[in-house]
């Protein structure tokens, strides 16, 4: 794993943990939700911009992304 891949992996881990704590969910629940709405690919693909943002901004971005994906699926 090169440095960029490692940085992205750490970032995804951070996002999962922060979302888990913010929403009061288990790790498994977060992973199921993120998988259902393709959150991890979105975070990975946009790592360069997203990793520079604050924790609260990231959580709001994830919530907004999930809400948008829910609308697209229905």
N, CA, C, O and CB atoms as a CASP TS submission, in Angstrom:
PFRMAT TS
TARGET T0000
AUTHOR 0000-0000-0000
METHOD Language model
MODEL 1
PARENT N/A
ATOM      1  N   UNK     1       0.851  -1.175   0.000  1.00  0.00           N
ATOM      2  CA  UNK     1       0.000   0.000   0.000  1.00  0.00           C
ATOM      3  C   UNK     1       0.897   1.239   0.000  1.00  0.00           C
ATOM      4  O   UNK     1       1.752   1.396   0.872  1.00  0.00           O
ATOM      5  CB  UNK     1      -0.968  -0.002   1.229  1.00  0.00           C
ATOM      6  N   UNK     2       0.693   2.120  -0.990  1.00  0.00           N
ATOM      7  CA  UNK     2       1.515   3.326  -1.033  1.00  0.00           C
ATOM      8  C   UNK     2       0.969   4.388  -0.072  1.00  0.00           C
ATOM      9  O   UNK     2      -0.088   4.205   0.532  1.00  0.00           O
ATOM     10  CB  UNK     2       1.575   3.884  -2.468  1.00  0.00           C
ATOM     11  N   UNK     3       1.696   5.491   0.062  1.00  0.00           N
ATOM     12  CA  UNK     3       1.327   6.521   1.039  1.00  0.00           C
ATOM     13  C   UNK     3      -0.059   7.092   0.768  1.00  0.00           C
ATOM     14  O   UNK     3      -0.828   7.293   1.708  1.00  0.00           O
ATOM     15  CB  UNK     3       2.354   7.644   1.030  1.00  0.00           C
ATOM     16  N   UNK     4      -0.393   7.356  -0.474  1.00  0.00           N
ATOM     17  CA  UNK     4      -1.711   7.925  -0.791  1.00  0.00           C
ATOM     18  C   UNK     4      -2.830   6.958  -0.411  1.00  0.00           C
ATOM     19  O   UNK     4      -3.839   7.364   0.165  1.00  0.00           O
ATOM     20  CB  UNK     4      -1.802   8.273  -2.291  1.00  0.00           C
ATOM     21  N   UNK     5      -2.650   5.689  -0.731  1.00  0.00           N
ATOM     22  CA  UNK     5      -3.651   4.681  -0.377  1.00  0.00           C
ATOM     23  C   UNK     5      -3.805   4.568   1.139  1.00  0.00           C
ATOM     24  O   UNK     5      -4.913   4.404   1.651  1.00  0.00           O
ATOM     25  CB  UNK     5      -3.270   3.315  -0.971  1.00  0.00           C
ATOM     26  N   UNK     6      -2.692   4.657   1.841  1.00  0.00           N
ATOM     27  CA  UNK     6      -2.721   4.612   3.297  1.00  0.00           C
ATOM     28  C   UNK     6      -3.431   5.840   3.863  1.00  0.00           C
ATOM     29  O   UNK     6      -4.219   5.723   4.802  1.00  0.00           O
ATOM     30  CB  UNK     6      -1.297   4.514   3.857  1.00  0.00           C
ATOM     31  N   UNK     7      -3.159   7.004   3.305  1.00  0.00           N
ATOM     32  CA  UNK     7      -3.832   8.234   3.740  1.00  0.00           C
ATOM     33  C   UNK     7      -5.346   8.116   3.534  1.00  0.00           C
ATOM     34  O   UNK     7      -6.124   8.508   4.404  1.00  0.00           O
ATOM     35  CB  UNK     7      -3.279   9.461   2.966  1.00  0.00           C
ATOM     36  N   UNK     8      -5.752   7.587   2.404  1.00  0.00           N
ATOM     37  CA  UNK     8      -7.182   7.422   2.122  1.00  0.00           C
ATOM     38  C   UNK     8      -7.799   6.422   3.101  1.00  0.00           C
ATOM     39  O   UNK     8      -8.900   6.641   3.606  1.00  0.00           O
ATOM     40  CB  UNK     8      -7.402   6.951   0.658  1.00  0.00           C
ATOM     41  N   UNK     9      -7.093   5.332   3.366  1.00  0.00           N
ATOM     42  CA  UNK     9      -7.595   4.325   4.313  1.00  0.00           C
ATOM     43  C   UNK     9      -7.783   4.936   5.706  1.00  0.00           C
ATOM     44  O   UNK     9      -8.799   4.694   6.358  1.00  0.00           O
ATOM     45  CB  UNK     9      -6.625   3.119   4.388  1.00  0.00           C
ATOM     46  N   UNK    10      -6.817   5.718   6.154  1.00  0.00           N
ATOM     47  CA  UNK    10      -6.947   6.398   7.451  1.00  0.00           C
ATOM     48  C   UNK    10      -8.123   7.368   7.441  1.00  0.00           C
ATOM     49  O   UNK    10      -8.872   7.451   8.414  1.00  0.00           O
ATOM     50  CB  UNK    10      -5.649   7.149   7.801  1.00  0.00           C
ATOM     51  N   UNK    11      -8.284   8.093   6.355  1.00  0.00           N
ATOM     52  CA  UNK    11      -9.389   9.050   6.229  1.00  0.00           C
ATOM     53  C   UNK    11     -10.734   8.335   6.287  1.00  0.00           C
ATOM     54  O   UNK    11     -11.643   8.781   6.988  1.00  0.00           O
ATOM     55  CB  UNK    11      -9.269   9.844   4.916  1.00  0.00           C
ATOM     56  N   UNK    12     -10.867   7.235   5.561  1.00  0.00           N
ATOM     57  CA  UNK    12     -12.127   6.481   5.581  1.00  0.00           C
ATOM     58  C   UNK    12     -12.412   5.957   6.980  1.00  0.00           C
ATOM     59  O   UNK    12     -13.550   6.002   7.447  1.00  0.00           O
ATOM     60  CB  UNK    12     -12.080   5.313   4.576  1.00  0.00           C
ATOM     61  N   UNK    13     -11.392   5.467   7.637  1.00  0.00           N
ATOM     62  CA  UNK    13     -11.536   4.984   9.010  1.00  0.00           C
ATOM     63  C   UNK    13     -11.998   6.105   9.933  1.00  0.00           C
ATOM     64  O   UNK    13     -12.883   5.905  10.765  1.00  0.00           O
ATOM     65  CB  UNK    13     -10.212   4.396   9.515  1.00  0.00           C
ATOM     66  N   UNK    14     -11.401   7.277   9.786  1.00  0.00           N
ATOM     67  CA  UNK    14     -11.788   8.443  10.580  1.00  0.00           C
ATOM     68  C   UNK    14     -13.261   8.785  10.341  1.00  0.00           C
ATOM     69  O   UNK    14     -14.009   9.017  11.291  1.00  0.00           O
ATOM     70  CB  UNK    14     -10.892   9.657  10.235  1.00  0.00           C
ATOM     71  N   UNK    15     -13.671   8.814   9.082  1.00  0.00           N
ATOM     72  CA  UNK    15     -15.060   9.158   8.745  1.00  0.00           C
ATOM     73  C   UNK    15     -16.033   8.144   9.337  1.00  0.00           C
ATOM     74  O   UNK    15     -17.074   8.522   9.873  1.00  0.00           O
ATOM     75  CB  UNK    15     -15.242   9.231   7.219  1.00  0.00           C
ATOM     76  N   UNK    16     -15.702   6.876   9.242  1.00  0.00           N
ATOM     77  CA  UNK    16     -16.562   5.827   9.795  1.00  0.00           C
ATOM     78  C   UNK    16     -16.703   6.001  11.301  1.00  0.00           C
ATOM     79  O   UNK    16     -17.816   5.966  11.827  1.00  0.00           O
ATOM     80  CB  UNK    16     -15.996   4.427   9.468  1.00  0.00           C
ATOM     81  N   UNK    17     -15.605   6.186  11.989  1.00  0.00           N
ATOM     82  CA  UNK    17     -15.633   6.323  13.446  1.00  0.00           C
ATOM     83  C   UNK    17     -16.383   7.578  13.882  1.00  0.00           C
ATOM     84  O   UNK    17     -17.169   7.540  14.829  1.00  0.00           O
ATOM     85  CB  UNK    17     -14.214   6.352  13.998  1.00  0.00           C
ATOM     86  N   UNK    18     -16.140   8.679  13.196  1.00  0.00           N
ATOM     87  CA  UNK    18     -16.817   9.926  13.562  1.00  0.00           C
ATOM     88  C   UNK    18     -18.318   9.836  13.316  1.00  0.00           C
ATOM     89  O   UNK    18     -19.116  10.292  14.134  1.00  0.00           O
ATOM     90  CB  UNK    18     -16.232  11.099  12.777  1.00  0.00           C
ATOM     91  N   UNK    19     -18.692   9.252  12.199  1.00  0.00           N
ATOM     92  CA  UNK    19     -20.118   9.093  11.880  1.00  0.00           C
ATOM     93  C   UNK    19     -20.775   8.164  12.893  1.00  0.00           C
ATOM     94  O   UNK    19     -21.895   8.413  13.339  1.00  0.00           O
ATOM     95  CB  UNK    19     -20.307   8.542  10.440  1.00  0.00           C
ATOM     96  N   UNK    20     -20.081   7.104  13.249  1.00  0.00           N
ATOM     97  CA  UNK    20     -20.586   6.142  14.231  1.00  0.00           C
ATOM     98  C   UNK    20     -20.877   6.841  15.554  1.00  0.00           C
ATOM     99  O   UNK    20     -21.951   6.661  16.129  1.00  0.00           O
ATOM    100  CB  UNK    20     -19.574   4.994  14.442  1.00  0.00           C
ATOM    101  N   UNK    21     -19.944   7.620  16.030  1.00  0.00           N
ATOM    102  CA  UNK    21     -20.125   8.318  17.309  1.00  0.00           C
ATOM    103  C   UNK    21     -21.226   9.372  17.219  1.00  0.00           C
ATOM    104  O   UNK    21     -22.040   9.502  18.133  1.00  0.00           O
ATOM    105  CB  UNK    21     -18.809   8.974  17.748  1.00  0.00           C
ATOM    106  N   UNK    22     -21.250  10.119  16.123  1.00  0.00           N
ATOM    107  CA  UNK    22     -22.244  11.185  15.943  1.00  0.00           C
ATOM    108  C   UNK    22     -23.672  10.627  15.891  1.00  0.00           C
ATOM    109  O   UNK    22     -24.593  11.223  16.448  1.00  0.00           O
ATOM    110  CB  UNK    22     -21.945  11.973  14.658  1.00  0.00           C
ATOM    111  N   UNK    23     -23.850   9.494  15.226  1.00  0.00           N
ATOM    112  CA  UNK    23     -25.177   8.920  15.024  1.00  0.00           C
ATOM    113  C   UNK    23     -25.553   7.885  16.086  1.00  0.00           C
ATOM    114  O   UNK    23     -26.699   7.438  16.124  1.00  0.00           O
ATOM    115  CB  UNK    23     -25.251   8.288  13.660  1.00  0.00           C
ATOM    116  N   UNK    24     -24.624   7.503  16.935  1.00  0.00           N
ATOM    117  CA  UNK    24     -24.892   6.497  17.952  1.00  0.00           C
ATOM    118  C   UNK    24     -25.150   5.116  17.358  1.00  0.00           C
ATOM    119  O   UNK    24     -25.986   4.359  17.852  1.00  0.00           O
ATOM    120  CB  UNK    24     -26.072   6.917  18.786  1.00  0.00           C
ATOM    121  N   UNK    25     -24.422   4.803  16.292  1.00  0.00           N
ATOM    122  CA  UNK    25     -24.579   3.530  15.601  1.00  0.00           C
ATOM    123  C   UNK    25     -23.397   2.619  15.890  1.00  0.00           C
ATOM    124  O   UNK    25     -22.354   3.070  16.364  1.00  0.00           O
ATOM    125  CB  UNK    25     -24.726   3.748  14.092  1.00  0.00           C
ATOM    126  N   UNK    26     -23.567   1.346  15.602  1.00  0.00           N
ATOM    127  CA  UNK    26     -22.446   0.410  15.685  1.00  0.00           C
ATOM    128  C   UNK    26     -21.622   0.523  14.405  1.00  0.00           C
ATOM    129  O   UNK    26     -22.075   1.084  13.407  1.00  0.00           O
ATOM    130  CB  UNK    26     -22.947  -1.059  15.901  1.00  0.00           C
ATOM    131  N   UNK    27     -20.426  -0.012  14.451  1.00  0.00           N
ATOM    132  CA  UNK    27     -19.597  -0.028  13.256  1.00  0.00           C
ATOM    133  C   UNK    27     -20.265  -0.788  12.125  1.00  0.00           C
ATOM    134  O   UNK    27     -20.200  -0.378  10.966  1.00  0.00           O
ATOM    135  CB  UNK    27     -18.246  -0.637  13.562  1.00  0.00           C
ATOM    136  N   UNK    28     -20.907  -1.894  12.464  1.00  0.00           N
ATOM    137  CA  UNK    28     -21.592  -2.693  11.450  1.00  0.00           C
ATOM    138  C   UNK    28     -22.748  -1.913  10.808  1.00  0.00           C
ATOM    139  O   UNK    28     -22.958  -1.985   9.597  1.00  0.00           O
ATOM    140  CB  UNK    28     -22.116  -3.995  12.070  1.00  0.00           C
ATOM    141  N   UNK    29     -23.493  -1.168  11.634  1.00  0.00           N
ATOM    142  CA  UNK    29     -24.600  -0.369  11.095  1.00  0.00           C
ATOM    143  C   UNK    29     -24.093   0.710  10.144  1.00  0.00           C
ATOM    144  O   UNK    29     -24.686   0.953   9.093  1.00  0.00           O
ATOM    145  CB  UNK    29     -25.398   0.275  12.235  1.00  0.00           C
ATOM    146  N   UNK    30     -23.002   1.346  10.519  1.00  0.00           N
ATOM    147  CA  UNK    30     -22.421   2.383   9.657  1.00  0.00           C
ATOM    148  C   UNK    30     -21.943   1.764   8.352  1.00  0.00           C
ATOM    149  O   UNK    30     -22.197   2.309   7.278  1.00  0.00           O
ATOM    150  CB  UNK    30     -21.250   3.106  10.371  1.00  0.00           C
ATOM    151  N   UNK    31     -21.263   0.644   8.435  1.00  0.00           N
ATOM    152  CA  UNK    31     -20.761   0.003   7.223  1.00  0.00           C
ATOM    153  C   UNK    31     -21.910  -0.428   6.309  1.00  0.00           C
ATOM    154  O   UNK    31     -21.811  -0.285   5.091  1.00  0.00           O
ATOM    155  CB  UNK    31     -19.892  -1.206   7.585  1.00  0.00           C
ATOM    156  N   UNK    32     -22.987  -0.948   6.875  1.00  0.00           N
ATOM    157  CA  UNK    32     -24.147  -1.324   6.063  1.00  0.00           C
ATOM    158  C   UNK    32     -24.750  -0.105   5.380  1.00  0.00           C
ATOM    159  O   UNK    32     -25.093  -0.156   4.199  1.00  0.00           O
ATOM    160  CB  UNK    32     -25.207  -2.021   6.927  1.00  0.00           C
ATOM    161  N   UNK    33     -24.879   0.994   6.123  1.00  0.00           N
ATOM    162  CA  UNK    33     -25.421   2.232   5.565  1.00  0.00           C
ATOM    163  C   UNK    33     -24.500   2.780   4.482  1.00  0.00           C
ATOM    164  O   UNK    33     -24.965   3.153   3.405  1.00  0.00           O
ATOM    165  CB  UNK    33     -25.624   3.281   6.670  1.00  0.00           C
ATOM    166  N   UNK    34     -23.206   2.832   4.754  1.00  0.00           N
ATOM    167  CA  UNK    34     -22.242   3.358   3.793  1.00  0.00           C
ATOM    168  C   UNK    34     -22.192   2.481   2.542  1.00  0.00           C
ATOM    169  O   UNK    34     -22.032   2.986   1.431  1.00  0.00           O
ATOM    170  CB  UNK    34     -20.846   3.456   4.432  1.00  0.00           C
ATOM    171  N   UNK    35     -22.329   1.184   2.724  1.00  0.00           N
ATOM    172  CA  UNK    35     -22.332   0.282   1.574  1.00  0.00           C
ATOM    173  C   UNK    35     -23.595   0.476   0.736  1.00  0.00           C
ATOM    174  O   UNK    35     -23.528   0.541  -0.491  1.00  0.00           O
ATOM    175  CB  UNK    35     -22.221  -1.181   2.038  1.00  0.00           C
ATOM    176  N   UNK    36     -24.735   0.567   1.397  1.00  0.00           N
ATOM    177  CA  UNK    36     -26.014   0.728   0.696  1.00  0.00           C
ATOM    178  C   UNK    36     -26.025   1.979  -0.169  1.00  0.00           C
ATOM    179  O   UNK    36     -26.570   1.963  -1.273  1.00  0.00           O
ATOM    180  CB  UNK    36     -27.163   0.784   1.697  1.00  0.00           C
ATOM    181  N   UNK    37     -25.431   3.060   0.319  1.00  0.00           N
ATOM    182  CA  UNK    37     -25.475   4.337  -0.397  1.00  0.00           C
ATOM    183  C   UNK    37     -24.139   4.719  -1.050  1.00  0.00           C
ATOM    184  O   UNK    37     -23.967   5.859  -1.483  1.00  0.00           O
ATOM    185  CB  UNK    37     -25.895   5.429   0.554  1.00  0.00           C
ATOM    186  N   UNK    38     -23.202   3.780  -1.123  1.00  0.00           N
ATOM    187  CA  UNK    38     -21.916   4.004  -1.801  1.00  0.00           C
ATOM    188  C   UNK    38     -21.136   5.194  -1.254  1.00  0.00           C
ATOM    189  O   UNK    38     -20.552   5.972  -2.009  1.00  0.00           O
ATOM    190  CB  UNK    38     -22.150   4.206  -3.274  1.00  0.00           C
ATOM    191  N   UNK    39     -21.136   5.322   0.057  1.00  0.00           N
ATOM    192  CA  UNK    39     -20.464   6.456   0.689  1.00  0.00           C
ATOM    193  C   UNK    39     -18.940   6.338   0.596  1.00  0.00           C
ATOM    194  O   UNK    39     -18.264   7.327   0.315  1.00  0.00           O
ATOM    195  CB  UNK    39     -20.888   6.565   2.152  1.00  0.00           C
ATOM    196  N   UNK    40     -18.399   5.156   0.826  1.00  0.00           N
ATOM    197  CA  UNK    40     -16.934   5.021   0.823  1.00  0.00           C
ATOM    198  C   UNK    40     -16.307   5.346  -0.526  1.00  0.00           C
ATOM    199  O   UNK    40     -15.279   6.022  -0.561  1.00  0.00           O
ATOM    200  CB  UNK    40     -16.548   3.617   1.224  1.00  0.00           C
ATOM    201  N   UNK    41     -16.888   4.889  -1.648  1.00  0.00           N
ATOM    202  CA  UNK    41     -16.311   5.306  -2.937  1.00  0.00           C
ATOM    203  C   UNK    41     -16.374   6.829  -3.128  1.00  0.00           C
ATOM    204  O   UNK    41     -15.452   7.427  -3.681  1.00  0.00           O
ATOM    205  CB  UNK    41     -17.048   4.608  -4.093  1.00  0.00           C
ATOM    206  N   UNK    42     -17.460   7.443  -2.670  1.00  0.00           N
ATOM    207  CA  UNK    42     -17.582   8.907  -2.765  1.00  0.00           C
ATOM    208  C   UNK    42     -16.468   9.580  -1.955  1.00  0.00           C
ATOM    209  O   UNK    42     -15.818  10.508  -2.436  1.00  0.00           O
ATOM    210  CB  UNK    42     -18.982   9.379  -2.259  1.00  0.00           C
ATOM    211  N   UNK    43     -16.256   9.110  -0.735  1.00  0.00           N
ATOM    212  CA  UNK    43     -15.215   9.699   0.103  1.00  0.00           C
ATOM    213  C   UNK    43     -13.826   9.472  -0.497  1.00  0.00           C
ATOM    214  O   UNK    43     -12.986  10.372  -0.490  1.00  0.00           O
ATOM    215  CB  UNK    43     -15.280   9.114   1.517  1.00  0.00           C
ATOM    216  N   UNK    44     -13.594   8.284  -1.007  1.00  0.00           N
ATOM    217  CA  UNK    44     -12.289   7.975  -1.628  1.00  0.00           C
ATOM    218  C   UNK    44     -12.046   8.815  -2.871  1.00  0.00           C
ATOM    219  O   UNK    44     -10.971   9.391  -3.040  1.00  0.00           O
ATOM    220  CB  UNK    44     -12.207   6.488  -1.992  1.00  0.00           C
ATOM    221  N   UNK    45     -13.045   8.883  -3.737  1.00  0.00           N
ATOM    222  CA  UNK    45     -12.915   9.625  -4.989  1.00  0.00           C
ATOM    223  C   UNK    45     -12.691  11.114  -4.766  1.00  0.00           C
ATOM    224  O   UNK    45     -12.064  11.783  -5.588  1.00  0.00           O
ATOM    225  CB  UNK    45     -14.146   9.421  -5.836  1.00  0.00           C
ATOM    226  N   UNK    46     -13.203  11.632  -3.654  1.00  0.00           N
ATOM    227  CA  UNK    46     -13.105  13.065  -3.364  1.00  0.00           C
ATOM    228  C   UNK    46     -12.171  13.361  -2.195  1.00  0.00           C
ATOM    229  O   UNK    46     -12.269  14.410  -1.558  1.00  0.00           O
ATOM    230  CB  UNK    46     -14.480  13.627  -3.068  1.00  0.00           C
ATOM    231  N   UNK    47     -11.277  12.436  -1.926  1.00  0.00           N
ATOM    232  CA  UNK    47     -10.348  12.552  -0.800  1.00  0.00           C
ATOM    233  C   UNK    47      -9.587  13.870  -0.792  1.00  0.00           C
ATOM    234  O   UNK    47      -9.473  14.517   0.249  1.00  0.00           O
ATOM    235  CB  UNK    47      -9.368  11.411  -0.826  1.00  0.00           C
ATOM    236  N   UNK    48      -9.070  14.265  -1.938  1.00  0.00           N
ATOM    237  CA  UNK    48      -8.220  15.456  -2.000  1.00  0.00           C
ATOM    238  C   UNK    48      -8.912  16.699  -1.433  1.00  0.00           C
ATOM    239  O   UNK    48      -8.278  17.508  -0.757  1.00  0.00           O
ATOM    240  CB  UNK    48      -7.800  15.715  -3.437  1.00  0.00           C
ATOM    241  N   UNK    49     -10.179  16.848  -1.702  1.00  0.00           N
ATOM    242  CA  UNK    49     -10.929  18.002  -1.201  1.00  0.00           C
ATOM    243  C   UNK    49     -11.447  17.745   0.206  1.00  0.00           C
ATOM    244  O   UNK    49     -11.316  18.596   1.085  1.00  0.00           O
ATOM    245  CB  UNK    49     -12.094  18.332  -2.138  1.00  0.00           C
ATOM    246  N   UNK    50     -12.037  16.572   0.420  1.00  0.00           N
ATOM    247  CA  UNK    50     -12.724  16.296   1.673  1.00  0.00           C
ATOM    248  C   UNK    50     -11.807  16.206   2.883  1.00  0.00           C
ATOM    249  O   UNK    50     -12.193  16.631   3.972  1.00  0.00           O
ATOM    250  CB  UNK    50     -13.482  15.032   1.546  1.00  0.00           C
ATOM    251  N   UNK    51     -10.610  15.669   2.724  1.00  0.00           N
ATOM    252  CA  UNK    51      -9.757  15.467   3.901  1.00  0.00           C
ATOM    253  C   UNK    51      -9.256  16.769   4.503  1.00  0.00           C
ATOM    254  O   UNK    51      -8.705  16.769   5.604  1.00  0.00           O
ATOM    255  CB  UNK    51      -8.578  14.604   3.538  1.00  0.00           C
ATOM    256  N   UNK    52      -9.439  17.869   3.804  1.00  0.00           N
ATOM    257  CA  UNK    52      -8.993  19.160   4.330  1.00  0.00           C
ATOM    258  C   UNK    52     -10.081  19.869   5.135  1.00  0.00           C
ATOM    259  O   UNK    52      -9.842  20.936   5.702  1.00  0.00           O
ATOM    260  CB  UNK    52      -8.539  20.053   3.189  1.00  0.00           C
ATOM    261  N   UNK    53     -11.260  19.284   5.183  1.00  0.00           N
ATOM    262  CA  UNK    53     -12.393  19.925   5.843  1.00  0.00           C
ATOM    263  C   UNK    53     -12.477  19.544   7.319  1.00  0.00           C
ATOM    264  O   UNK    53     -11.829  18.601   7.772  1.00  0.00           O
ATOM    265  CB  UNK    53     -13.689  19.554   5.137  1.00  0.00           C
ATOM    266  N   UNK    54     -13.282  20.291   8.051  1.00  0.00           N
ATOM    267  CA  UNK    54     -13.447  20.020   9.479  1.00  0.00           C
ATOM    268  C   UNK    54     -14.304  18.779   9.709  1.00  0.00           C
ATOM    269  O   UNK    54     -15.015  18.325   8.812  1.00  0.00           O
ATOM    270  CB  UNK    54     -14.074  21.229  10.183  1.00  0.00           C
ATOM    271  N   UNK    55     -14.227  18.249  10.902  1.00  0.00           N
ATOM    272  CA  UNK    55     -15.009  17.079  11.287  1.00  0.00           C
ATOM    273  C   UNK    55     -16.498  17.338  11.079  1.00  0.00           C
ATOM    274  O   UNK    55     -17.192  16.519  10.476  1.00  0.00           O
ATOM    275  CB  UNK    55     -14.732  16.703  12.750  1.00  0.00           C
ATOM    276  N   UNK    56     -16.985  18.462  11.571  1.00  0.00           N
ATOM    277  CA  UNK    56     -18.417  18.773  11.460  1.00  0.00           C
ATOM    278  C   UNK    56     -18.836  18.924  10.003  1.00  0.00           C
ATOM    279  O   UNK    56     -19.907  18.459   9.615  1.00  0.00           O
ATOM    280  CB  UNK    56     -18.749  20.057  12.235  1.00  0.00           C
ATOM    281  N   UNK    57     -18.011  19.562   9.204  1.00  0.00           N
ATOM    282  CA  UNK    57     -18.329  19.726   7.789  1.00  0.00           C
ATOM    283  C   UNK    57     -18.404  18.364   7.114  1.00  0.00           C
ATOM    284  O   UNK    57     -19.305  18.117   6.313  1.00  0.00           O
ATOM    285  CB  UNK    57     -17.282  20.618   7.091  1.00  0.00           C
ATOM    286  N   UNK    58     -17.462  17.474   7.432  1.00  0.00           N
ATOM    287  CA  UNK    58     -17.469  16.132   6.855  1.00  0.00           C
ATOM    288  C   UNK    58     -18.739  15.372   7.216  1.00  0.00           C
ATOM    289  O   UNK    58     -19.346  14.725   6.362  1.00  0.00           O
ATOM    290  CB  UNK    58     -16.249  15.352   7.321  1.00  0.00           C
ATOM    291  N   UNK    59     -19.136  15.451   8.475  1.00  0.00           N
ATOM    292  CA  UNK    59     -20.343  14.755   8.908  1.00  0.00           C
ATOM    293  C   UNK    59     -21.575  15.298   8.183  1.00  0.00           C
ATOM    294  O   UNK    59     -22.456  14.532   7.793  1.00  0.00           O
ATOM    295  CB  UNK    59     -20.519  14.886  10.428  1.00  0.00           C
ATOM    296  N   UNK    60     -21.636  16.606   8.006  1.00  0.00           N
ATOM    297  CA  UNK    60     -22.747  17.201   7.260  1.00  0.00           C
ATOM    298  C   UNK    60     -22.708  16.785   5.795  1.00  0.00           C
ATOM    299  O   UNK    60     -23.752  16.547   5.189  1.00  0.00           O
ATOM    300  CB  UNK    60     -22.711  18.729   7.373  1.00  0.00           C
ATOM    301  N   UNK    61     -21.526  16.697   5.233  1.00  0.00           N
ATOM    302  CA  UNK    61     -21.365  16.276   3.837  1.00  0.00           C
ATOM    303  C   UNK    61     -21.822  14.830   3.657  1.00  0.00           C
ATOM    304  O   UNK    61     -22.501  14.505   2.683  1.00  0.00           O
ATOM    305  CB  UNK    61     -19.895  16.430   3.389  1.00  0.00           C
ATOM    306  N   UNK    62     -21.450  13.973   4.592  1.00  0.00           N
ATOM    307  CA  UNK    62     -21.873  12.569   4.531  1.00  0.00           C
ATOM    308  C   UNK    62     -23.391  12.468   4.648  1.00  0.00           C
ATOM    309  O   UNK    62     -24.024  11.726   3.897  1.00  0.00           O
ATOM    310  CB  UNK    62     -21.193  11.742   5.649  1.00  0.00           C
ATOM    311  N   UNK    63     -23.973  13.205   5.581  1.00  0.00           N
ATOM    312  CA  UNK    63     -25.429  13.196   5.742  1.00  0.00           C
ATOM    313  C   UNK    63     -26.123  13.673   4.463  1.00  0.00           C
ATOM    314  O   UNK    63     -27.103  13.074   4.020  1.00  0.00           O
ATOM    315  CB  UNK    63     -25.842  14.085   6.933  1.00  0.00           C
ATOM    316  N   UNK    64     -25.612  14.736   3.886  1.00  0.00           N
ATOM    317  CA  UNK    64     -26.184  15.260   2.651  1.00  0.00           C
ATOM    318  C   UNK    64     -26.054  14.278   1.501  1.00  0.00           C
ATOM    319  O   UNK    64     -26.975  14.131   0.697  1.00  0.00           O
ATOM    320  CB  UNK    64     -25.521  16.564   2.283  1.00  0.00           C
ATOM    321  N   UNK    65     -24.928  13.616   1.423  1.00  0.00           N
ATOM    322  CA  UNK    65     -24.702  12.629   0.360  1.00  0.00           C
ATOM    323  C   UNK    65     -25.668  11.459   0.515  1.00  0.00           C
ATOM    324  O   UNK    65     -26.256  11.008  -0.468  1.00  0.00           O
ATOM    325  CB  UNK    65     -23.237  12.124   0.381  1.00  0.00           C
ATOM    326  N   UNK    66     -25.837  10.965   1.735  1.00  0.00           N
ATOM    327  CA  UNK    66     -26.762   9.858   1.977  1.00  0.00           C
ATOM    328  C   UNK    66     -28.185  10.273   1.630  1.00  0.00           C
ATOM    329  O   UNK    66     -28.910   9.505   0.997  1.00  0.00           O
ATOM    330  CB  UNK    66     -26.683   9.392   3.443  1.00  0.00           C
ATOM    331  N   UNK    67     -28.596  11.465   2.028  1.00  0.00           N
ATOM    332  CA  UNK    67     -29.946  11.957   1.717  1.00  0.00           C
ATOM    333  C   UNK    67     -30.157  12.031   0.202  1.00  0.00           C
ATOM    334  O   UNK    67     -31.215  11.651  -0.298  1.00  0.00           O
ATOM    335  CB  UNK    67     -30.179  13.349   2.357  1.00  0.00           C
ATOM    336  N   UNK    68     -29.163  12.512  -0.515  1.00  0.00           N
ATOM    337  CA  UNK    68     -29.250  12.609  -1.979  1.00  0.00           C
ATOM    338  C   UNK    68     -29.373  11.220  -2.605  1.00  0.00           C
ATOM    339  O   UNK    68     -30.192  11.009  -3.499  1.00  0.00           O
ATOM    340  CB  UNK    68     -28.014  13.342  -2.550  1.00  0.00           C
ATOM    341  N   UNK    69     -28.562  10.280  -2.137  1.00  0.00           N
ATOM    342  CA  UNK    69     -28.604   8.918  -2.662  1.00  0.00           C
ATOM    343  C   UNK    69     -29.949   8.258  -2.371  1.00  0.00           C
ATOM    344  O   UNK    69     -30.463   7.511  -3.204  1.00  0.00           O
ATOM    345  CB  UNK    69     -27.469   8.083  -2.066  1.00  0.00           C
ATOM    346  N   UNK    70     -30.526   8.526  -1.199  1.00  0.00           N
ATOM    347  CA  UNK    70     -31.847   7.969  -0.848  1.00  0.00           C
ATOM    348  C   UNK    70     -32.895   8.450  -1.853  1.00  0.00           C
ATOM    349  O   UNK    70     -33.738   7.671  -2.297  1.00  0.00           O
ATOM    350  CB  UNK    70     -32.258   8.380   0.606  1.00  0.00           C
ATOM    351  N   UNK    71     -32.839   9.719  -2.205  1.00  0.00           N
ATOM    352  CA  UNK    71     -33.788  10.284  -3.171  1.00  0.00           C
ATOM    353  C   UNK    71     -33.603   9.647  -4.540  1.00  0.00           C
ATOM    354  O   UNK    71     -34.583   9.356  -5.226  1.00  0.00           O
ATOM    355  CB  UNK    71     -33.619  11.810  -3.270  1.00  0.00           C
ATOM    356  N   UNK    72     -32.361   9.428  -4.942  1.00  0.00           N
ATOM    357  CA  UNK    72     -32.079   8.834  -6.256  1.00  0.00           C
ATOM    358  C   UNK    72     -32.571   7.407  -6.346  1.00  0.00           C
ATOM    359  O   UNK    72     -33.027   6.970  -7.403  1.00  0.00           O
ATOM    360  CB  UNK    72     -30.591   8.876  -6.549  1.00  0.00           C
ATOM    361  N   UNK    73     -32.485   6.682  -5.254  1.00  0.00           N
ATOM    362  CA  UNK    73     -32.874   5.281  -5.239  1.00  0.00           C
ATOM    363  C   UNK    73     -34.392   5.126  -5.284  1.00  0.00           C
ATOM    364  O   UNK    73     -34.899   4.178  -5.884  1.00  0.00           O
ATOM    365  CB  UNK    73     -32.312   4.592  -4.001  1.00  0.00           C
ATOM    366  N   UNK    74     -35.110   6.035  -4.663  1.00  0.00           N
ATOM    367  CA  UNK    74     -36.573   5.916  -4.612  1.00  0.00           C
ATOM    368  C   UNK    74     -37.228   6.318  -5.875  1.00  0.00           C
ATOM    369  O   UNK    74     -38.454   6.270  -5.977  1.00  0.00           O
ATOM    370  CB  UNK    74     -37.126   6.729  -3.512  1.00  0.00           C
TER
END
